[in-house]
Amino acid sequence: MENDAPSPPRERSGPALRLARWLLRLASYGALMTIVCALAWAWLVPSIDNDILALGAFASIVITAYAAHGGLLALGLAVIALLACMRVTTCVALIAAILALWPSFIPMARSLTDPRARDDTDLVVYSANLLYGRSDIETLAEHIADVDPDVIVFQEVTDAMAEDIERLFADDYPSRWAAPRPDAFGQAVLTRLPVVGAPVLTPRTEARPPSGWVPQIMFDVLWDGRRVHVLDVHTLPPSGRSLIIDQDAMSAAMSELLAESDADLTIFAGDFNSDERGRPVHRLLRAGMRSVWRKAGRGVGGTWQSPGPMSLLPGPRIDQILYTGDDASCIETGRGPFCGSDHRGVWARFAVSDEADRP
């Protein structure tokens, strides 16, 4: 007896489709392996005190800066695999995406909540790199006025920019010091808090190379009866083997300064040319300092060369504010706008510890 029932449709599996599915599997498994190895490198290598690995530690900065971008690509692979009914490949790509995107999740989640209203006793610190004096200081000054910081530290200050700073900030900040230079290492600091002693430039020895080390302005202020030790930081950029080694030596020198500090609160703020997984910052975190971004970061935290649509994604966060002290806690931090410099400014708000968790 002849069966007239139609036969089930045969699955289309031509060479092109098979190749596409194979490439999707390869990309998904490759993404997972790459992300796992990269994150392991970023977390392990900076913790090892070895001069040779100081060079490899620079890769940790790149990895953590662009991990979220890789996570979004893996998420796209997961969606494509899901539409292609490739369940195992979907899971592999999804795991890769979660691993890469997880570090950005907590700051994004914090952005859904409102920060505590500012108290008159809070301490606000602002840091900005002015790109050899090319920054639009007028626009930046408007944002600084909105943040209303008590202490400001600038990097890459030229003679002309020092004059603009004096003109724009003299009325609100009675204590100001500038050490301008024609290169990338001029600085200026301003405060409206009472000052303890006179600012100094560090390191205080000619034995430490290179000439770009100075000035790093170090000064003390009084905040609510507490002595606050502030260092305006600008380390060398990791743009070559010798510079990476010298940058690592600079972070070691900053660790020495930290060990010597007997202030109630110590704050290192500026352009570290490193994020939290790079050796310069990681060394200080291991020495007991805390990152304001890890403590209170909200949303996207990139500070360097991420204008336009790329600013919607996490990027290199090389401008940092680090602190240590049992008497205070960071309760809010944020970024400034791009205004002529290749860096965004960063700011942080501190409260006395017994008030830090107050609603």
C-alpha positions in Angstrom: 0.0 0.0 0.0 1.5 3.3 -1.1 1.9 5.9 1.6 0.8 9.4 0.3 1.9 11.2 3.4 4.4 13.9 2.6 7.9 13.2 3.8 9.4 15.6 6.4 11.4 18.5 5.0 15.1 17.7 4.9 17.4 20.0 7.0 19.2 22.4 4.9 22.9 21.9 5.6 24.7 23.1 2.5 28.5 23.7 2.6 28.0 27.5 3.3 25.7 26.9 6.3 28.0 24.2 7.7 31.0 26.6 7.4 29.0 29.4 9.1 28.1 27.1 12.0 31.7 25.9 12.3 33.0 29.5 12.3 30.4 30.5 15.0 31.5 27.6 17.2 35.2 28.5 16.7 34.5 32.1 17.5 32.5 31.3 20.6 35.0 28.8 22.0 37.9 31.1 21.1 36.2 34.0 22.8 35.8 32.0 26.0 39.4 30.8 26.0 40.7 34.3 25.2 38.7 36.0 27.9 39.5 33.4 30.6 43.3 33.6 29.8 43.2 37.4 29.5 41.4 37.9 32.8 43.7 35.4 34.6 46.7 37.3 33.3 45.2 40.7 34.4 44.5 39.4 37.9 47.7 37.4 38.5 50.6 39.2 36.8 50.4 42.6 38.6 50.5 40.8 42.0 53.9 39.3 41.2 56.9 41.4 42.2 59.2 40.8 39.3 60.9 43.4 37.2 60.5 41.4 34.0 56.7 40.9 34.6 56.4 44.7 35.1 56.5 44.8 31.2 53.8 42.2 31.0 51.7 43.9 33.6 51.1 46.7 31.1 48.9 44.2 29.2 46.7 44.0 32.3 45.7 47.7 31.7 44.7 47.0 28.1 42.8 43.8 29.1 40.7 45.4 31.9 40.1 48.6 29.8 38.6 46.7 26.9 37.1 43.6 28.6 33.6 45.0 28.3 34.1 45.5 24.6 35.0 41.8 24.3 32.1 40.9 26.4 29.7 42.7 24.1 31.1 40.8 21.1 30.7 37.5 23.0 27.1 38.5 23.8 26.5 39.1 20.1 27.9 35.7 19.3 25.5 34.2 21.9 22.5 35.8 20.3 23.5 34.6 16.8 24.1 31.1 18.2 20.7 31.1 19.9 19.0 32.1 16.7 20.8 29.3 14.9 19.5 26.8 17.6 23.1 26.0 18.7 22.5 25.6 22.4 26.0 24.5 23.5 27.6 27.3 21.5 25.1 29.8 23.0 26.1 28.7 26.5 29.8 29.0 25.7 29.5 32.5 24.3 27.2 33.5 27.1 29.7 32.4 29.7 32.4 34.4 28.0 30.2 37.5 27.9 29.4 37.2 31.6 33.0 36.8 32.6 34.0 39.9 30.6 31.0 42.1 31.6 30.8 41.2 35.3 33.4 43.8 36.4 31.3 46.5 34.9 28.0 45.3 36.4 28.4 46.7 39.9 29.1 50.3 38.8 26.2 50.1 36.4 24.0 48.8 39.1 25.0 51.6 41.4 24.0 54.2 38.8 20.4 53.1 39.3 20.4 54.5 42.9 20.7 58.0 44.0 23.8 59.1 46.0 23.5 60.7 49.4 22.9 64.4 49.4 26.1 66.4 50.0 26.8 67.5 53.6 28.7 70.7 54.4 31.3 68.6 56.2 32.1 66.4 53.2 35.5 66.6 51.5 35.5 66.9 47.7 38.7 66.4 45.7 38.9 67.0 41.9 41.7 66.0 39.5 42.2 67.0 35.8 44.9 66.5 33.2 45.0 69.6 31.0 46.9 68.1 28.0 49.9 70.5 27.9 47.6 73.4 28.5 45.3 72.7 25.5 42.2 72.0 27.7 39.3 74.4 27.4 39.8 75.6 31.0 36.7 77.9 30.8 34.4 74.9 30.2 36.2 72.8 32.7 36.0 75.6 35.3 32.2 75.6 34.9 32.0 71.9 35.7 34.4 72.3 38.6 32.1 75.0 40.0 29.2 72.5 39.8 31.1 69.9 41.7 32.3 72.5 44.1 35.5 70.7 45.3 37.6 71.7 48.3 40.8 70.5 46.8 41.8 70.6 43.1 44.9 69.0 41.5 45.9 69.7 37.9 48.4 67.9 35.7 50.2 69.0 32.4 50.1 72.7 33.4 52.0 75.1 31.2 52.9 78.8 32.0 49.9 80.1 30.1 47.6 77.6 31.7 48.9 78.5 35.1 47.9 82.1 34.4 44.4 81.0 33.3 44.0 78.9 36.5 45.0 82.0 38.6 42.5 84.1 36.8 39.6 81.7 37.1 40.1 80.2 40.5 41.8 82.9 42.7 38.5 84.2 44.2 37.3 80.7 45.4 40.6 79.1 46.3 42.8 81.3 48.5 45.7 78.7 48.6 47.2 78.0 45.2 50.6 76.6 44.1 51.8 76.1 40.5 54.9 74.4 39.1 54.4 74.8 35.4 56.6 73.3 32.8 56.7 73.3 28.9 56.4 69.5 28.9 53.8 67.1 30.2 54.8 67.3 33.9 53.7 70.7 35.0 51.3 70.8 38.0 49.1 73.1 40.0 47.1 72.6 43.2 44.4 74.6 44.8 42.5 74.4 48.0 40.1 76.5 50.2 40.9 74.4 53.3 43.4 75.5 55.9 46.9 74.4 54.9 49.4 72.7 57.1 53.0 73.7 56.3 54.2 74.4 52.8 53.8 72.2 49.7 56.9 70.3 48.6 58.0 68.7 45.3 58.8 65.0 45.4 60.8 63.0 44.9 63.4 65.0 46.9 66.5 63.4 45.4 68.4 63.6 42.1 69.1 59.9 42.3 65.8 58.9 40.9 65.4 59.1 37.1 64.1 60.5 34.9 63.8 64.3 34.8 60.0 63.9 34.2 59.5 62.8 37.8 59.3 66.4 39.0 57.2 68.1 40.0 54.8 66.0 42.0 53.3 68.5 44.5 52.6 67.1 48.0 50.8 69.1 50.6 48.7 68.8 53.8 45.3 70.4 54.6 42.9 70.3 57.5 39.5 68.9 57.0 37.0 68.8 59.9 39.9 68.7 62.4 41.7 65.9 60.5 45.0 66.2 58.7 44.8 65.2 55.0 47.9 64.4 53.0 47.5 65.0 49.3 49.8 64.1 46.4 49.3 65.4 42.9 50.2 62.3 40.8 51.5 62.1 37.2 53.4 59.0 36.4 55.3 58.4 33.2 53.3 56.8 30.4 53.9 53.1 29.6 54.9 53.8 26.0 58.2 51.9 25.9 60.2 49.4 27.8 62.3 51.9 29.7 59.3 54.1 30.5 57.4 51.1 31.9 60.3 50.2 34.2 60.6 53.9 35.3 56.9 54.1 35.9 57.1 51.0 38.1 59.9 52.6 40.0 57.7 55.7 40.5 55.0 53.6 42.0 57.5 52.1 44.4 58.5 55.6 45.4 54.9 56.5 46.0 54.5 53.4 48.2 57.4 54.8 50.3 55.6 58.1 50.6 52.5 56.3 51.7 54.4 54.4 54.3 55.9 57.7 55.6 52.5 59.4 55.9 51.1 59.8 59.4 48.0 61.8 58.3 44.5 60.9 59.2 43.6 60.6 55.5 46.1 60.2 52.6 44.9 60.9 49.1 46.9 60.3 45.9 45.0 61.9 42.9 46.0 62.4 39.3 47.0 60.8 36.1 48.5 57.4 37.0 48.7 56.2 33.4 47.3 53.0 34.8 44.1 51.5 36.0 43.6 49.3 39.1 45.2 46.2 37.5 48.3 48.1 36.3 51.4 47.9 38.5 51.5 51.6 39.5 48.0 51.5 41.0 47.9 47.9 42.0 51.1 48.3 44.1 49.4 51.1 46.1 46.2 49.1 46.5 48.3 46.2 47.9 49.9 48.8 50.3 46.5 49.6 51.8 45.1 52.3 49.6 41.5 52.1 48.2 40.2 53.1 44.8 37.3 55.5 44.9 35.9 53.9 41.8 35.8 50.4 43.3 34.2 51.9 46.4 31.6 54.2 44.9 31.9 54.2 41.1 28.7 54.6 39.1 28.0 53.9 35.5 30.9 54.1 32.9 34.3 55.0 34.4 36.7 55.4 31.4 38.7 58.6 31.6 41.0 58.5 28.6 40.3 59.0 24.8 36.8 57.7 24.7 34.8 60.6 23.1 31.6 60.2 21.1 29.7 56.8 21.1 32.7 55.0 22.6 32.2 57.0 25.8 29.0 54.9 26.4 31.3 51.8 27.1 33.9 51.3 29.8 37.3 52.3 28.7 40.8 53.1 30.0 40.4 54.5 33.5 43.9 55.9 34.1 42.9 59.0 36.1 42.5 57.8 39.7 41.9 59.0 43.2 43.2 56.6 45.8 42.9 57.0 49.5 43.6 55.4 52.9 42.6 56.3 56.4 40.3 54.8 59.0 38.5 58.1 59.6 36.9 58.6 56.2 35.1 56.8 53.4 34.4 57.7 49.8 30.7 58.0 49.2 30.6 59.3 45.7 32.8 59.7 42.6 32.3 60.8 39.1 33.9 62.0 35.9 34.2 65.4 34.2 33.5 66.2 30.6 35.9 66.0 27.6 36.9 69.6 27.0 40.0 69.9 24.9 42.1 67.3 26.8 42.3 63.6 26.0 41.5 63.0 29.7 38.3 63.4 31.6 38.6 64.9 35.1 37.7 62.7 38.1 36.3 63.7 41.5 35.5 62.0 44.7 33.5 63.0 47.8 34.5 61.7 51.2 32.6 61.6 54.5 33.6 60.9 58.0 33.4 57.2 58.5 30.6 57.1 61.1 28.5 59.1 58.6 29.5 57.3 55.5 26.6 54.9 55.5 24.0 57.4 56.6 21.0 57.4 54.2 
